[in-house]
Amino acid sequence: MDRIYLDNAATSFPKAPGTAEVVYDYLKHDAVNLYRTESMKSEGVFSEIYSLREGIASLFRYPHPECIAFTSNATEALNLAIKGLIKRGCKVMISRNEHNAVMRPLSQLSAVTVTDDEDGISAVIVNAADNISGQIEDLGPYADAARKHSVPLIIDASQASPYADISMEDLDAAAICFPGHKGFLGPEGTGGVILRRDIAETIEPLVAGGTGTESDNIGIPSTLPERLTGGTENIPGLIGLSHSLSYTLSNLGSIRRNTRKITEYIHEKLSSISGIRIIASDDLAIPIISITADKDIAWLSSVLLERGRIETRVGLHCSPETHRRLGTFPGGTLRFSPGPFTTEDEIDITAEILKEAMDE
């Protein structure tokens, strides 16, 4: 029996068709270090990476692809934005659904966090969609608060993209952080942040080092995007992400329809099983559903794996604050997160095994 993968909120599987092949071809035929090696391959690789920047900029509706810093994941991107824009001890307005990728950097900075618009805030951070129920946050009030206090707005789009529309210009966001390996169907080890141009030109990079440009200057280079990333980038991963993002954007309508449809189907099947409680958003636009149950959810997760090779996630999902809001702390939830290639047959098998386990 093939694996049934229902943990796309952690990382996507399968990846976009052809992603593994383009990474393999790059590593076998085209490997080069951009801005460093004099190679016939450099121009093609540069063009591919720039196309990736243009795709991300288009998705977030911001006309400056040079303002994207690629990172190894959304966590690193959030650290870059938070530590570059927030001073130690400041008061920060956050949403009620923040991931530890936000809460831990803020803790390092000894920041005071509030969940309402208050005087004295120095930044606003909002998780666009939580990773337990898939609830999409209304970004408007957060943008209004940031404008009111003339402070930066940082958006965590880890679960929201590409399922929800986020316009950087409309929100006047300072930074939008994203992973490459979740909704974009790309390789692990990829992600980034798109920064408002004035911030991209002035923020202190998280990592400083060689860029292959302005090497006579020990200061941070002035040119974008080079000033945002020191050292050799994960070019194989970015080549894969360029391919997967192109696939995602070309099929965005069908991906959104398919994931909503399969999430609705999961909700329907889970609703028919006695003894479980469903935690999900109202519109099911984000492909995430969690449950608690009369039986131990860790045991249920292991039963699904042992009997059906069904891969899920159980626990707090690195989001204890969201669980406190939902009333599922400290036990957590069993989470099902399908992807655009998940089938109804796979959900039927999952529901059947889950029902059998609940009946035991």
HELIX and SHEET records of a PDB file:
HELIX    1   1 THR A   19  ASP A   25  1                                   7    
HELIX    2   2 TYR A   26  ASP A   30  3                                   5    
HELIX    3   3 SER A   42  LEU A   59  1                                  18    
HELIX    4   4 PRO A   65  CYS A   67  5                                   3    
HELIX    5   5 ALA A   74  LEU A   85  1                                  12    
HELIX    6   6 ASN A  100  GLN A  108  1                                   9    
HELIX    7   7 GLY A  140  HIS A  149  1                                  10    
HELIX    8   8 MET A  168  LEU A  171  1                                   4    
HELIX    9   9 ARG A  197  ALA A  200  1                                   4    
HELIX   10  10 GLU A  226  LEU A  228  5                                   3    
HELIX   11  11 ILE A  235  SER A  250  1                                  16    
HELIX   12  12 LEU A  252  SER A  271  1                                  20    
HELIX   13  13 ILE A  297  GLY A  308  1                                  12    
HELIX   14  14 PRO A  320  LEU A  326  1                                   7    
HELIX   15  15 GLU A  344  ASP A  359  1                                  16    
SHEET    1   A 2 ILE A   4  TYR A   5  0                                        
SHEET    2   A 2 ILE A 310  GLU A 311  1                                        
SHEET    1   B 7 ILE A  68  THR A  71  0                                        
SHEET    2   B 7 GLY A 191  LEU A 195 -1                                        
SHEET    3   B 7 ALA A 175  PRO A 179 -1                                        
SHEET    4   B 7 LEU A 153  ASP A 156  1                                        
SHEET    5   B 7 ILE A 121  ASN A 127  1                                        
SHEET    6   B 7 LYS A  91  ILE A  94  1                                        
SHEET    7   B 7 VAL A 112  VAL A 114  1                                        
SHEET    1   C 4 ILE A 276  ILE A 279  0                                        
SHEET    2   C 4 ILE A 289  ALA A 293 -1                                        
SHEET    3   C 4 THR A 333  PHE A 336 -1                                        
SHEET    4   C 4 ARG A 313  GLY A 315 -1                                        
END                                                                             
